[in-house]
Every structure is written in C-alpha cells, then in structure tokens.
C-alpha cells in the first residue's frame, strides 16, 4: 500500500457538501430498488441463471442513476438471454437498448472468464429520471467471480465511503469517465493508496499515465 502525498493546495470537503453527497446516495439507492421492483427484473433474470446485483447500488456509492446486474448462466444460449430481456425491449419507457455478443469468436480477450452477453439499457421513469442498466449474462462459470465487489464489501467503511462519493461526483461528469478513468480506479486509489481528495486522485492518475482534470 502506498500513500499519495497531499498537494499544498488540496481541496477540502465542506460539511454541507458531505451531507449532500450522503443524502443523495441514500435517495438514489432507494430509487434503484423501486425501479428494479417496477421492472420485475430479479424474477425474470433469475429464471436463466444466478442473479447478483453488483456495483454502487449495492455498496452505497451512488452518484448517478446506474444499476449493474450480473447473471451467472453457464453456457446460456443467446436466444434464452434475449428472451429474458424481451420485456425491456417491449417496455415503452425504455429509451435505448443495445446488446453485445462477447462470446466465442467475439470474445476479443480469448479468456473464458470474460465470455458474456452484455445488454445496456436506458430507462426513463414516469418522473422523467433516466436510469442506465448494465446487465451481463456471464457464460464461463457456474458462478462468475466478482473480486472487486467482494473486496469492497469486506473493506468499505463509512470513513472510506465519503471520499469515494466525493471523487466520483466530480469525475462521473467528465468525458474521460468510463472510457479512460473507471470507478475501479477510484476504489483502488482510496482503498489501497490512501487517496482522500480529488487533488490526490489527480496525482494518482498522473502517476499511471491517465488523464487528470487539468490534462483534459
């Protein structure tokens, strides 16, 4: 474990903003469960495999409306995955739906662990809130491993949750987020390298050749 030094002009998280981040996170997490129940996704997806909800909606790290679902479904046929997703394709409130076959010859990694059918969905609630769903049907194992999720569930504390929310809140609005900088970078920085501020995270990224806020 390494420590990222604090720059002399490091920013400070004010109590009012900290309270806002925590309150918004709690609100989004409650909304996420309501949306999942409305769409009846759990019973539908569980018919074709072992469902696990992963990511920020389970960890209390939400800064935007995003839900990740993993279905372990060894050797599942694409037709069966599509059938499980059919209600979303037919839902009038679904604004966008894309799917990717990342199995067999289309698995560019060549590694069994990454065999999947991946569906990306944008759903708009009656209140006008957009939710993004990332749904993966993992094909390589009876139970797909989620080491990052497992580590976060073990290590995350209230003291670590706040800097993660703070940094994510700034980065998810940037064009490099999810393309060059991922939430896993933030988790690694905070949990393994004692990063606690956005300025320290900029230093963490620069050390790894990744774009910082000033380098965009």
MODELLER restraints for C-alpha pairs under 7 A, 6 or more apart:
rsr = mdl.restraints
at = mdl.atoms
rsr.add(forms.Gaussian(group=physical.xy_distance, feature=features.Distance(at['CA:1:A'], at['CA:192:A']), mean=5.40, stdev=0.5))
rsr.add(forms.Gaussian(group=physical.xy_distance, feature=features.Distance(at['CA:1:A'], at['CA:193:A']), mean=5.58, stdev=0.5))
rsr.add(forms.Gaussian(group=physical.xy_distance, feature=features.Distance(at['CA:2:A'], at['CA:193:A']), mean=4.79, stdev=0.5))
rsr.add(forms.Gaussian(group=physical.xy_distance, feature=features.Distance(at['CA:3:A'], at['CA:193:A']), mean=5.07, stdev=0.5))
rsr.add(forms.Gaussian(group=physical.xy_distance, feature=features.Distance(at['CA:3:A'], at['CA:194:A']), mean=5.43, stdev=0.5))
rsr.add(forms.Gaussian(group=physical.xy_distance, feature=features.Distance(at['CA:4:A'], at['CA:193:A']), mean=6.34, stdev=0.5))
rsr.add(forms.Gaussian(group=physical.xy_distance, feature=features.Distance(at['CA:4:A'], at['CA:194:A']), mean=6.56, stdev=0.5))
rsr.add(forms.Gaussian(group=physical.xy_distance, feature=features.Distance(at['CA:4:A'], at['CA:195:A']), mean=6.09, stdev=0.5))
rsr.add(forms.Gaussian(group=physical.xy_distance, feature=features.Distance(at['CA:4:A'], at['CA:200:A']), mean=6.25, stdev=0.5))
rsr.add(forms.Gaussian(group=physical.xy_distance, feature=features.Distance(at['CA:4:A'], at['CA:204:A']), mean=6.83, stdev=0.5))
rsr.add(forms.Gaussian(group=physical.xy_distance, feature=features.Distance(at['CA:5:A'], at['CA:200:A']), mean=6.97, stdev=0.5))
rsr.add(forms.Gaussian(group=physical.xy_distance, feature=features.Distance(at['CA:6:A'], at['CA:200:A']), mean=5.98, stdev=0.5))
rsr.add(forms.Gaussian(group=physical.xy_distance, feature=features.Distance(at['CA:7:A'], at['CA:199:A']), mean=6.99, stdev=0.5))
rsr.add(forms.Gaussian(group=physical.xy_distance, feature=features.Distance(at['CA:10:A'], at['CA:199:A']), mean=5.63, stdev=0.5))
rsr.add(forms.Gaussian(group=physical.xy_distance, feature=features.Distance(at['CA:11:A'], at['CA:197:A']), mean=6.80, stdev=0.5))
rsr.add(forms.Gaussian(group=physical.xy_distance, feature=features.Distance(at['CA:11:A'], at['CA:199:A']), mean=6.70, stdev=0.5))
rsr.add(forms.Gaussian(group=physical.xy_distance, feature=features.Distance(at['CA:21:A'], at['CA:165:A']), mean=6.63, stdev=0.5))
rsr.add(forms.Gaussian(group=physical.xy_distance, feature=features.Distance(at['CA:25:A'], at['CA:60:A']), mean=6.51, stdev=0.5))
rsr.add(forms.Gaussian(group=physical.xy_distance, feature=features.Distance(at['CA:25:A'], at['CA:61:A']), mean=6.49, stdev=0.5))
rsr.add(forms.Gaussian(group=physical.xy_distance, feature=features.Distance(at['CA:25:A'], at['CA:62:A']), mean=5.00, stdev=0.5))
rsr.add(forms.Gaussian(group=physical.xy_distance, feature=features.Distance(at['CA:25:A'], at['CA:63:A']), mean=6.06, stdev=0.5))
rsr.add(forms.Gaussian(group=physical.xy_distance, feature=features.Distance(at['CA:28:A'], at['CA:62:A']), mean=6.53, stdev=0.5))
rsr.add(forms.Gaussian(group=physical.xy_distance, feature=features.Distance(at['CA:28:A'], at['CA:65:A']), mean=6.74, stdev=0.5))
rsr.add(forms.Gaussian(group=physical.xy_distance, feature=features.Distance(at['CA:29:A'], at['CA:57:A']), mean=5.64, stdev=0.5))
rsr.add(forms.Gaussian(group=physical.xy_distance, feature=features.Distance(at['CA:29:A'], at['CA:60:A']), mean=6.91, stdev=0.5))
rsr.add(forms.Gaussian(group=physical.xy_distance, feature=features.Distance(at['CA:29:A'], at['CA:62:A']), mean=6.84, stdev=0.5))
rsr.add(forms.Gaussian(group=physical.xy_distance, feature=features.Distance(at['CA:32:A'], at['CA:57:A']), mean=6.97, stdev=0.5))
rsr.add(forms.Gaussian(group=physical.xy_distance, feature=features.Distance(at['CA:44:A'], at['CA:84:A']), mean=6.08, stdev=0.5))
rsr.add(forms.Gaussian(group=physical.xy_distance, feature=features.Distance(at['CA:45:A'], at['CA:51:A']), mean=6.61, stdev=0.5))
rsr.add(forms.Gaussian(group=physical.xy_distance, feature=features.Distance(at['CA:45:A'], at['CA:84:A']), mean=6.03, stdev=0.5))
rsr.add(forms.Gaussian(group=physical.xy_distance, feature=features.Distance(at['CA:48:A'], at['CA:73:A']), mean=6.40, stdev=0.5))
rsr.add(forms.Gaussian(group=physical.xy_distance, feature=features.Distance(at['CA:49:A'], at['CA:71:A']), mean=5.63, stdev=0.5))
rsr.add(forms.Gaussian(group=physical.xy_distance, feature=features.Distance(at['CA:49:A'], at['CA:72:A']), mean=5.31, stdev=0.5))
rsr.add(forms.Gaussian(group=physical.xy_distance, feature=features.Distance(at['CA:49:A'], at['CA:73:A']), mean=4.48, stdev=0.5))
rsr.add(forms.Gaussian(group=physical.xy_distance, feature=features.Distance(at['CA:50:A'], at['CA:71:A']), mean=5.35, stdev=0.5))
rsr.add(forms.Gaussian(group=physical.xy_distance, feature=features.Distance(at['CA:50:A'], at['CA:72:A']), mean=5.02, stdev=0.5))
rsr.add(forms.Gaussian(group=physical.xy_distance, feature=features.Distance(at['CA:50:A'], at['CA:73:A']), mean=6.64, stdev=0.5))
rsr.add(forms.Gaussian(group=physical.xy_distance, feature=features.Distance(at['CA:51:A'], at['CA:70:A']), mean=5.82, stdev=0.5))
rsr.add(forms.Gaussian(group=physical.xy_distance, feature=features.Distance(at['CA:51:A'], at['CA:71:A']), mean=4.46, stdev=0.5))
rsr.add(forms.Gaussian(group=physical.xy_distance, feature=features.Distance(at['CA:51:A'], at['CA:72:A']), mean=6.51, stdev=0.5))
rsr.add(forms.Gaussian(group=physical.xy_distance, feature=features.Distance(at['CA:52:A'], at['CA:69:A']), mean=6.02, stdev=0.5))
rsr.add(forms.Gaussian(group=physical.xy_distance, feature=features.Distance(at['CA:52:A'], at['CA:70:A']), mean=5.21, stdev=0.5))
rsr.add(forms.Gaussian(group=physical.xy_distance, feature=features.Distance(at['CA:52:A'], at['CA:71:A']), mean=6.29, stdev=0.5))
rsr.add(forms.Gaussian(group=physical.xy_distance, feature=features.Distance(at['CA:53:A'], at['CA:68:A']), mean=6.11, stdev=0.5))
rsr.add(forms.Gaussian(group=physical.xy_distance, feature=features.Distance(at['CA:53:A'], at['CA:69:A']), mean=4.62, stdev=0.5))
rsr.add(forms.Gaussian(group=physical.xy_distance, feature=features.Distance(at['CA:53:A'], at['CA:70:A']), mean=6.18, stdev=0.5))
rsr.add(forms.Gaussian(group=physical.xy_distance, feature=features.Distance(at['CA:54:A'], at['CA:68:A']), mean=5.47, stdev=0.5))
rsr.add(forms.Gaussian(group=physical.xy_distance, feature=features.Distance(at['CA:54:A'], at['CA:69:A']), mean=5.90, stdev=0.5))
rsr.add(forms.Gaussian(group=physical.xy_distance, feature=features.Distance(at['CA:54:A'], at['CA:70:A']), mean=6.93, stdev=0.5))
rsr.add(forms.Gaussian(group=physical.xy_distance, feature=features.Distance(at['CA:54:A'], at['CA:149:A']), mean=6.68, stdev=0.5))
rsr.add(forms.Gaussian(group=physical.xy_distance, feature=features.Distance(at['CA:55:A'], at['CA:68:A']), mean=5.78, stdev=0.5))
rsr.add(forms.Gaussian(group=physical.xy_distance, feature=features.Distance(at['CA:55:A'], at['CA:149:A']), mean=6.74, stdev=0.5))
rsr.add(forms.Gaussian(group=physical.xy_distance, feature=features.Distance(at['CA:56:A'], at['CA:62:A']), mean=5.18, stdev=0.5))
rsr.add(forms.Gaussian(group=physical.xy_distance, feature=features.Distance(at['CA:57:A'], at['CA:67:A']), mean=6.06, stdev=0.5))
rsr.add(forms.Gaussian(group=physical.xy_distance, feature=features.Distance(at['CA:59:A'], at['CA:153:A']), mean=6.99, stdev=0.5))
rsr.add(forms.Gaussian(group=physical.xy_distance, feature=features.Distance(at['CA:61:A'], at['CA:161:A']), mean=6.81, stdev=0.5))
rsr.add(forms.Gaussian(group=physical.xy_distance, feature=features.Distance(at['CA:61:A'], at['CA:165:A']), mean=5.97, stdev=0.5))
rsr.add(forms.Gaussian(group=physical.xy_distance, feature=features.Distance(at['CA:63:A'], at['CA:165:A']), mean=6.73, stdev=0.5))
rsr.add(forms.Gaussian(group=physical.xy_distance, feature=features.Distance(at['CA:63:A'], at['CA:168:A']), mean=6.84, stdev=0.5))
rsr.add(forms.Gaussian(group=physical.xy_distance, feature=features.Distance(at['CA:63:A'], at['CA:169:A']), mean=5.79, stdev=0.5))
rsr.add(forms.Gaussian(group=physical.xy_distance, feature=features.Distance(at['CA:65:A'], at['CA:130:A']), mean=6.86, stdev=0.5))
rsr.add(forms.Gaussian(group=physical.xy_distance, feature=features.Distance(at['CA:65:A'], at['CA:131:A']), mean=4.93, stdev=0.5))
rsr.add(forms.Gaussian(group=physical.xy_distance, feature=features.Distance(at['CA:65:A'], at['CA:132:A']), mean=6.27, stdev=0.5))
rsr.add(forms.Gaussian(group=physical.xy_distance, feature=features.Distance(at['CA:66:A'], at['CA:131:A']), mean=5.78, stdev=0.5))
rsr.add(forms.Gaussian(group=physical.xy_distance, feature=features.Distance(at['CA:66:A'], at['CA:132:A']), mean=4.79, stdev=0.5))
rsr.add(forms.Gaussian(group=physical.xy_distance, feature=features.Distance(at['CA:66:A'], at['CA:133:A']), mean=5.95, stdev=0.5))
rsr.add(forms.Gaussian(group=physical.xy_distance, feature=features.Distance(at['CA:67:A'], at['CA:132:A']), mean=6.32, stdev=0.5))
rsr.add(forms.Gaussian(group=physical.xy_distance, feature=features.Distance(at['CA:67:A'], at['CA:133:A']), mean=4.95, stdev=0.5))
rsr.add(forms.Gaussian(group=physical.xy_distance, feature=features.Distance(at['CA:67:A'], at['CA:134:A']), mean=6.32, stdev=0.5))
rsr.add(forms.Gaussian(group=physical.xy_distance, feature=features.Distance(at['CA:68:A'], at['CA:133:A']), mean=5.96, stdev=0.5))
rsr.add(forms.Gaussian(group=physical.xy_distance, feature=features.Distance(at['CA:68:A'], at['CA:134:A']), mean=4.84, stdev=0.5))
rsr.add(forms.Gaussian(group=physical.xy_distance, feature=features.Distance(at['CA:68:A'], at['CA:135:A']), mean=6.03, stdev=0.5))
rsr.add(forms.Gaussian(group=physical.xy_distance, feature=features.Distance(at['CA:69:A'], at['CA:134:A']), mean=6.24, stdev=0.5))
rsr.add(forms.Gaussian(group=physical.xy_distance, feature=features.Distance(at['CA:69:A'], at['CA:135:A']), mean=4.80, stdev=0.5))
rsr.add(forms.Gaussian(group=physical.xy_distance, feature=features.Distance(at['CA:69:A'], at['CA:136:A']), mean=6.38, stdev=0.5))
rsr.add(forms.Gaussian(group=physical.xy_distance, feature=features.Distance(at['CA:70:A'], at['CA:135:A']), mean=5.97, stdev=0.5))
rsr.add(forms.Gaussian(group=physical.xy_distance, feature=features.Distance(at['CA:70:A'], at['CA:136:A']), mean=4.99, stdev=0.5))
rsr.add(forms.Gaussian(group=physical.xy_distance, feature=features.Distance(at['CA:70:A'], at['CA:137:A']), mean=6.19, stdev=0.5))
rsr.add(forms.Gaussian(group=physical.xy_distance, feature=features.Distance(at['CA:71:A'], at['CA:136:A']), mean=6.04, stdev=0.5))
rsr.add(forms.Gaussian(group=physical.xy_distance, feature=features.Distance(at['CA:71:A'], at['CA:137:A']), mean=4.70, stdev=0.5))
rsr.add(forms.Gaussian(group=physical.xy_distance, feature=features.Distance(at['CA:71:A'], at['CA:138:A']), mean=5.93, stdev=0.5))
rsr.add(forms.Gaussian(group=physical.xy_distance, feature=features.Distance(at['CA:72:A'], at['CA:137:A']), mean=6.01, stdev=0.5))
rsr.add(forms.Gaussian(group=physical.xy_distance, feature=features.Distance(at['CA:72:A'], at['CA:138:A']), mean=4.89, stdev=0.5))
rsr.add(forms.Gaussian(group=physical.xy_distance, feature=features.Distance(at['CA:72:A'], at['CA:139:A']), mean=6.52, stdev=0.5))
rsr.add(forms.Gaussian(group=physical.xy_distance, feature=features.Distance(at['CA:72:A'], at['CA:141:A']), mean=6.93, stdev=0.5))
rsr.add(forms.Gaussian(group=physical.xy_distance, feature=features.Distance(at['CA:72:A'], at['CA:142:A']), mean=6.15, stdev=0.5))
rsr.add(forms.Gaussian(group=physical.xy_distance, feature=features.Distance(at['CA:72:A'], at['CA:143:A']), mean=5.25, stdev=0.5))
rsr.add(forms.Gaussian(group=physical.xy_distance, feature=features.Distance(at['CA:72:A'], at['CA:144:A']), mean=5.50, stdev=0.5))
rsr.add(forms.Gaussian(group=physical.xy_distance, feature=features.Distance(at['CA:73:A'], at['CA:137:A']), mean=6.21, stdev=0.5))
rsr.add(forms.Gaussian(group=physical.xy_distance, feature=features.Distance(at['CA:73:A'], at['CA:138:A']), mean=5.74, stdev=0.5))
rsr.add(forms.Gaussian(group=physical.xy_distance, feature=features.Distance(at['CA:73:A'], at['CA:139:A']), mean=5.32, stdev=0.5))
rsr.add(forms.Gaussian(group=physical.xy_distance, feature=features.Distance(at['CA:73:A'], at['CA:142:A']), mean=6.52, stdev=0.5))
rsr.add(forms.Gaussian(group=physical.xy_distance, feature=features.Distance(at['CA:74:A'], at['CA:138:A']), mean=6.93, stdev=0.5))
rsr.add(forms.Gaussian(group=physical.xy_distance, feature=features.Distance(at['CA:74:A'], at['CA:139:A']), mean=4.38, stdev=0.5))
rsr.add(forms.Gaussian(group=physical.xy_distance, feature=features.Distance(at['CA:74:A'], at['CA:140:A']), mean=5.61, stdev=0.5))
rsr.add(forms.Gaussian(group=physical.xy_distance, feature=features.Distance(at['CA:74:A'], at['CA:141:A']), mean=5.42, stdev=0.5))
rsr.add(forms.Gaussian(group=physical.xy_distance, feature=features.Distance(at['CA:74:A'], at['CA:142:A']), mean=5.39, stdev=0.5))
rsr.add(forms.Gaussian(group=physical.xy_distance, feature=features.Distance(at['CA:75:A'], at['CA:139:A']), mean=5.13, stdev=0.5))
rsr.add(forms.Gaussian(group=physical.xy_distance, feature=features.Distance(at['CA:75:A'], at['CA:140:A']), mean=6.87, stdev=0.5))
rsr.add(forms.Gaussian(group=physical.xy_distance, feature=features.Distance(at['CA:76:A'], at['CA:139:A']), mean=6.24, stdev=0.5))
rsr.add(forms.Gaussian(group=physical.xy_distance, feature=features.Distance(at['CA:88:A'], at['CA:94:A']), mean=6.68, stdev=0.5))
rsr.add(forms.Gaussian(group=physical.xy_distance, feature=features.Distance(at['CA:89:A'], at['CA:97:A']), mean=6.94, stdev=0.5))
rsr.add(forms.Gaussian(group=physical.xy_distance, feature=features.Distance(at['CA:93:A'], at['CA:123:A']), mean=5.85, stdev=0.5))
rsr.add(forms.Gaussian(group=physical.xy_distance, feature=features.Distance(at['CA:93:A'], at['CA:124:A']), mean=5.51, stdev=0.5))
rsr.add(forms.Gaussian(group=physical.xy_distance, feature=features.Distance(at['CA:93:A'], at['CA:125:A']), mean=6.89, stdev=0.5))
rsr.add(forms.Gaussian(group=physical.xy_distance, feature=features.Distance(at['CA:94:A'], at['CA:122:A']), mean=5.86, stdev=0.5))
rsr.add(forms.Gaussian(group=physical.xy_distance, feature=features.Distance(at['CA:94:A'], at['CA:123:A']), mean=4.34, stdev=0.5))
rsr.add(forms.Gaussian(group=physical.xy_distance, feature=features.Distance(at['CA:94:A'], at['CA:124:A']), mean=6.28, stdev=0.5))
rsr.add(forms.Gaussian(group=physical.xy_distance, feature=features.Distance(at['CA:95:A'], at['CA:122:A']), mean=5.56, stdev=0.5))
rsr.add(forms.Gaussian(group=physical.xy_distance, feature=features.Distance(at['CA:95:A'], at['CA:123:A']), mean=5.78, stdev=0.5))
rsr.add(forms.Gaussian(group=physical.xy_distance, feature=features.Distance(at['CA:95:A'], at['CA:124:A']), mean=6.87, stdev=0.5))
rsr.add(forms.Gaussian(group=physical.xy_distance, feature=features.Distance(at['CA:96:A'], at['CA:121:A']), mean=5.66, stdev=0.5))
rsr.add(forms.Gaussian(group=physical.xy_distance, feature=features.Distance(at['CA:96:A'], at['CA:122:A']), mean=5.07, stdev=0.5))
rsr.add(forms.Gaussian(group=physical.xy_distance, feature=features.Distance(at['CA:97:A'], at['CA:120:A']), mean=5.78, stdev=0.5))
rsr.add(forms.Gaussian(group=physical.xy_distance, feature=features.Distance(at['CA:97:A'], at['CA:121:A']), mean=4.54, stdev=0.5))
rsr.add(forms.Gaussian(group=physical.xy_distance, feature=features.Distance(at['CA:97:A'], at['CA:122:A']), mean=6.54, stdev=0.5))
rsr.add(forms.Gaussian(group=physical.xy_distance, feature=features.Distance(at['CA:98:A'], at['CA:119:A']), mean=5.70, stdev=0.5))
rsr.add(forms.Gaussian(group=physical.xy_distance, feature=features.Distance(at['CA:98:A'], at['CA:120:A']), mean=5.21, stdev=0.5))
rsr.add(forms.Gaussian(group=physical.xy_distance, feature=features.Distance(at['CA:98:A'], at['CA:121:A']), mean=6.53, stdev=0.5))
rsr.add(forms.Gaussian(group=physical.xy_distance, feature=features.Distance(at['CA:99:A'], at['CA:118:A']), mean=5.55, stdev=0.5))
rsr.add(forms.Gaussian(group=physical.xy_distance, feature=features.Distance(at['CA:99:A'], at['CA:119:A']), mean=4.31, stdev=0.5))
rsr.add(forms.Gaussian(group=physical.xy_distance, feature=features.Distance(at['CA:99:A'], at['CA:120:A']), mean=6.26, stdev=0.5))
rsr.add(forms.Gaussian(group=physical.xy_distance, feature=features.Distance(at['CA:100:A'], at['CA:117:A']), mean=5.88, stdev=0.5))
rsr.add(forms.Gaussian(group=physical.xy_distance, feature=features.Distance(at['CA:100:A'], at['CA:118:A']), mean=5.10, stdev=0.5))
rsr.add(forms.Gaussian(group=physical.xy_distance, feature=features.Distance(at['CA:100:A'], at['CA:119:A']), mean=6.44, stdev=0.5))
rsr.add(forms.Gaussian(group=physical.xy_distance, feature=features.Distance(at['CA:101:A'], at['CA:116:A']), mean=6.75, stdev=0.5))
rsr.add(forms.Gaussian(group=physical.xy_distance, feature=features.Distance(at['CA:101:A'], at['CA:117:A']), mean=4.86, stdev=0.5))
rsr.add(forms.Gaussian(group=physical.xy_distance, feature=features.Distance(at['CA:101:A'], at['CA:118:A']), mean=6.55, stdev=0.5))
rsr.add(forms.Gaussian(group=physical.xy_distance, feature=features.Distance(at['CA:102:A'], at['CA:115:A']), mean=5.89, stdev=0.5))
rsr.add(forms.Gaussian(group=physical.xy_distance, feature=features.Distance(at['CA:102:A'], at['CA:116:A']), mean=5.27, stdev=0.5))
rsr.add(forms.Gaussian(group=physical.xy_distance, feature=features.Distance(at['CA:102:A'], at['CA:117:A']), mean=5.73, stdev=0.5))
rsr.add(forms.Gaussian(group=physical.xy_distance, feature=features.Distance(at['CA:103:A'], at['CA:115:A']), mean=4.70, stdev=0.5))
rsr.add(forms.Gaussian(group=physical.xy_distance, feature=features.Distance(at['CA:103:A'], at['CA:116:A']), mean=5.50, stdev=0.5))
rsr.add(forms.Gaussian(group=physical.xy_distance, feature=features.Distance(at['CA:103:A'], at['CA:117:A']), mean=6.91, stdev=0.5))
rsr.add(forms.Gaussian(group=physical.xy_distance, feature=features.Distance(at['CA:107:A'], at['CA:115:A']), mean=6.22, stdev=0.5))
rsr.add(forms.Gaussian(group=physical.xy_distance, feature=features.Distance(at['CA:112:A'], at['CA:140:A']), mean=5.32, stdev=0.5))
rsr.add(forms.Gaussian(group=physical.xy_distance, feature=features.Distance(at['CA:113:A'], at['CA:140:A']), mean=5.48, stdev=0.5))
rsr.add(forms.Gaussian(group=physical.xy_distance, feature=features.Distance(at['CA:115:A'], at['CA:138:A']), mean=6.04, stdev=0.5))
rsr.add(forms.Gaussian(group=physical.xy_distance, feature=features.Distance(at['CA:115:A'], at['CA:139:A']), mean=5.39, stdev=0.5))
rsr.add(forms.Gaussian(group=physical.xy_distance, feature=features.Distance(at['CA:115:A'], at['CA:140:A']), mean=5.73, stdev=0.5))
rsr.add(forms.Gaussian(group=physical.xy_distance, feature=features.Distance(at['CA:116:A'], at['CA:136:A']), mean=6.34, stdev=0.5))
rsr.add(forms.Gaussian(group=physical.xy_distance, feature=features.Distance(at['CA:116:A'], at['CA:137:A']), mean=5.28, stdev=0.5))
rsr.add(forms.Gaussian(group=physical.xy_distance, feature=features.Distance(at['CA:116:A'], at['CA:138:A']), mean=4.45, stdev=0.5))
rsr.add(forms.Gaussian(group=physical.xy_distance, feature=features.Distance(at['CA:116:A'], at['CA:139:A']), mean=5.33, stdev=0.5))
rsr.add(forms.Gaussian(group=physical.xy_distance, feature=features.Distance(at['CA:117:A'], at['CA:136:A']), mean=5.82, stdev=0.5))
rsr.add(forms.Gaussian(group=physical.xy_distance, feature=features.Distance(at['CA:117:A'], at['CA:137:A']), mean=5.10, stdev=0.5))
rsr.add(forms.Gaussian(group=physical.xy_distance, feature=features.Distance(at['CA:117:A'], at['CA:138:A']), mean=6.78, stdev=0.5))
rsr.add(forms.Gaussian(group=physical.xy_distance, feature=features.Distance(at['CA:118:A'], at['CA:135:A']), mean=5.86, stdev=0.5))
rsr.add(forms.Gaussian(group=physical.xy_distance, feature=features.Distance(at['CA:118:A'], at['CA:136:A']), mean=4.55, stdev=0.5))
rsr.add(forms.Gaussian(group=physical.xy_distance, feature=features.Distance(at['CA:118:A'], at['CA:137:A']), mean=6.37, stdev=0.5))
rsr.add(forms.Gaussian(group=physical.xy_distance, feature=features.Distance(at['CA:119:A'], at['CA:134:A']), mean=6.07, stdev=0.5))
rsr.add(forms.Gaussian(group=physical.xy_distance, feature=features.Distance(at['CA:119:A'], at['CA:135:A']), mean=5.13, stdev=0.5))
rsr.add(forms.Gaussian(group=physical.xy_distance, feature=features.Distance(at['CA:119:A'], at['CA:136:A']), mean=6.36, stdev=0.5))
rsr.add(forms.Gaussian(group=physical.xy_distance, feature=features.Distance(at['CA:120:A'], at['CA:133:A']), mean=5.73, stdev=0.5))
rsr.add(forms.Gaussian(group=physical.xy_distance, feature=features.Distance(at['CA:120:A'], at['CA:134:A']), mean=4.92, stdev=0.5))
rsr.add(forms.Gaussian(group=physical.xy_distance, feature=features.Distance(at['CA:120:A'], at['CA:135:A']), mean=6.43, stdev=0.5))
rsr.add(forms.Gaussian(group=physical.xy_distance, feature=features.Distance(at['CA:121:A'], at['CA:132:A']), mean=5.68, stdev=0.5))
rsr.add(forms.Gaussian(group=physical.xy_distance, feature=features.Distance(at['CA:121:A'], at['CA:133:A']), mean=4.99, stdev=0.5))
rsr.add(forms.Gaussian(group=physical.xy_distance, feature=features.Distance(at['CA:121:A'], at['CA:134:A']), mean=6.69, stdev=0.5))
rsr.add(forms.Gaussian(group=physical.xy_distance, feature=features.Distance(at['CA:122:A'], at['CA:130:A']), mean=6.57, stdev=0.5))
rsr.add(forms.Gaussian(group=physical.xy_distance, feature=features.Distance(at['CA:122:A'], at['CA:131:A']), mean=5.61, stdev=0.5))
rsr.add(forms.Gaussian(group=physical.xy_distance, feature=features.Distance(at['CA:122:A'], at['CA:132:A']), mean=4.61, stdev=0.5))
rsr.add(forms.Gaussian(group=physical.xy_distance, feature=features.Distance(at['CA:122:A'], at['CA:133:A']), mean=6.36, stdev=0.5))
rsr.add(forms.Gaussian(group=physical.xy_distance, feature=features.Distance(at['CA:123:A'], at['CA:130:A']), mean=5.60, stdev=0.5))
rsr.add(forms.Gaussian(group=physical.xy_distance, feature=features.Distance(at['CA:123:A'], at['CA:131:A']), mean=5.10, stdev=0.5))
rsr.add(forms.Gaussian(group=physical.xy_distance, feature=features.Distance(at['CA:123:A'], at['CA:132:A']), mean=6.43, stdev=0.5))
rsr.add(forms.Gaussian(group=physical.xy_distance, feature=features.Distance(at['CA:124:A'], at['CA:130:A']), mean=4.41, stdev=0.5))
rsr.add(forms.Gaussian(group=physical.xy_distance, feature=features.Distance(at['CA:124:A'], at['CA:131:A']), mean=6.19, stdev=0.5))
rsr.add(forms.Gaussian(group=physical.xy_distance, feature=features.Distance(at['CA:138:A'], at['CA:144:A']), mean=6.39, stdev=0.5))
rsr.add(forms.Gaussian(group=physical.xy_distance, feature=features.Distance(at['CA:163:A'], at['CA:196:A']), mean=5.31, stdev=0.5))
rsr.add(forms.Gaussian(group=physical.xy_distance, feature=features.Distance(at['CA:163:A'], at['CA:197:A']), mean=6.39, stdev=0.5))
rsr.add(forms.Gaussian(group=physical.xy_distance, feature=features.Distance(at['CA:164:A'], at['CA:186:A']), mean=6.61, stdev=0.5))
rsr.add(forms.Gaussian(group=physical.xy_distance, feature=features.Distance(at['CA:164:A'], at['CA:187:A']), mean=6.88, stdev=0.5))
rsr.add(forms.Gaussian(group=physical.xy_distance, feature=features.Distance(at['CA:164:A'], at['CA:190:A']), mean=6.82, stdev=0.5))
rsr.add(forms.Gaussian(group=physical.xy_distance, feature=features.Distance(at['CA:167:A'], at['CA:197:A']), mean=6.83, stdev=0.5))
rsr.add(forms.Gaussian(group=physical.xy_distance, feature=features.Distance(at['CA:167:A'], at['CA:198:A']), mean=5.39, stdev=0.5))
rsr.add(forms.Gaussian(group=physical.xy_distance, feature=features.Distance(at['CA:171:A'], at['CA:177:A']), mean=6.14, stdev=0.5))
rsr.add(forms.Gaussian(group=physical.xy_distance, feature=features.Distance(at['CA:180:A'], at['CA:210:A']), mean=6.89, stdev=0.5))
rsr.add(forms.Gaussian(group=physical.xy_distance, feature=features.Distance(at['CA:189:A'], at['CA:195:A']), mean=5.39, stdev=0.5))
rsr.add(forms.Gaussian(group=physical.xy_distance, feature=features.Distance(at['CA:189:A'], at['CA:201:A']), mean=6.92, stdev=0.5))
rsr.add(forms.Gaussian(group=physical.xy_distance, feature=features.Distance(at['CA:189:A'], at['CA:204:A']), mean=6.90, stdev=0.5))
rsr.add(forms.Gaussian(group=physical.xy_distance, feature=features.Distance(at['CA:190:A'], at['CA:196:A']), mean=6.22, stdev=0.5))
rsr.add(forms.Gaussian(group=physical.xy_distance, feature=features.Distance(at['CA:195:A'], at['CA:201:A']), mean=6.15, stdev=0.5))
rsr.add(forms.Gaussian(group=physical.xy_distance, feature=features.Distance(at['CA:202:A'], at['CA:212:A']), mean=5.13, stdev=0.5))
rsr.add(forms.Gaussian(group=physical.xy_distance, feature=features.Distance(at['CA:202:A'], at['CA:213:A']), mean=6.87, stdev=0.5))
rsr.add(forms.Gaussian(group=physical.xy_distance, feature=features.Distance(at['CA:205:A'], at['CA:211:A']), mean=6.47, stdev=0.5))
rsr.add(forms.Gaussian(group=physical.xy_distance, feature=features.Distance(at['CA:205:A'], at['CA:212:A']), mean=6.20, stdev=0.5))
rsr.add(forms.Gaussian(group=physical.xy_distance, feature=features.Distance(at['CA:206:A'], at['CA:212:A']), mean=6.44, stdev=0.5))
